[in-house]
């Protein structure tokens, strides 16, 4: 066969030589085949038949060693690659990471074993086929999603974009990987906003420049209460200058309708990014808004560069976009609404279908309740002034 005894001789040695002989022959045969630059069809067929007999007859250690040796062969058939994955043992991680080409059939076999570590190695491989990508996304594993997020060869669109954005909201490592990518739409990191570094939060806000957003029930609320922008900014400045964050939390809860936990996150965000969203949603301009952010941000560092970025955002971000962000945080609208702004129905618009009409009525009722609370809070601010 390949430079030494023919197949019949190996067959005889396997049947009569015992397990030690099988171990030696398996490693020797794999080593010899791996050194063949380009075996012809007959040699490949012979070696496949030989390997299928030798691997089951050898010990585990010999099978692992032989499989690892076989990975160095320049030409491997799908059958031989399947033998490698079946017998390589703990070295399979190295095989999946370092081997340039592995047939999809082999990778599907590995995925079917439900080993999260091995599947994550596959998710990190470059140039995955569409079928493999479709197979990987339904797998509920942090390790797999972290590998997908860090894989630059995967482009997130449609259901994959929605899935990875949800994963980012539940796993900050996924969010960090996506934030570091130049090709990812940072607007879809809203659910992970408070887990991001300050520079990445600013990237999320910048993603809403010149962006059309759908109307939500909260837009109606802010249309009414934005008349008290001056009172709101002055109250915020006063509370933040005295570092009265709990009172800031209560004020934000009354005005925005967000839950107290989320308002607490905004009030205690020393980066100022979350508070910027509220200020700009009110229609606050750079002159007053920056004063508030100066009091809100950490005093332990030089934040002049950040303030310059916020000044740019005050000029280029529309209040409607910031209200949409608050709506996502409040749960009024799904982030996927960014895909189809024209189709998202504003509060109060009637639908032909009964189900949609009932839903719209519920939203109007909730919006009216929030609007009433916000109006009362604004009235108290004006009276206090």
Secondary structure, DSSP 8 states (H G I E B T S, - for coil): --SSS-HHHHHHHHHHHHHHHHHHHHHHHHHHHHT-SS--HHHHHHHHHHHHHHHHHS-HHHHHHHHHHHTT-S---HHHHHHHHHH-GGGHHHHHHH-S---HHHHHHHHHTT-HHHHHHHHTSSS--HHHHHHHHT---HHHHHHHHH-TT----HHHHHHHHHHHHH-HHHHHHHHT-TTS-GGGGGGGGGGS-HHHHHHHHHTTTT------HHHHHHHHHGGGHHHHHHHHHHHHHTT-HHHHHHHHHHHH---HHHHHHHHT-TTSHHHHHHHHHTT--HHHHHHHHHHHS-SSS--HHHHHHHHHHHHHS-HHHHHHHHHHHHTSS-GGGGGGGGGS--TT---SSHHHHHHHHHHHHHHHHHHHHHHHHHHHHHHH-
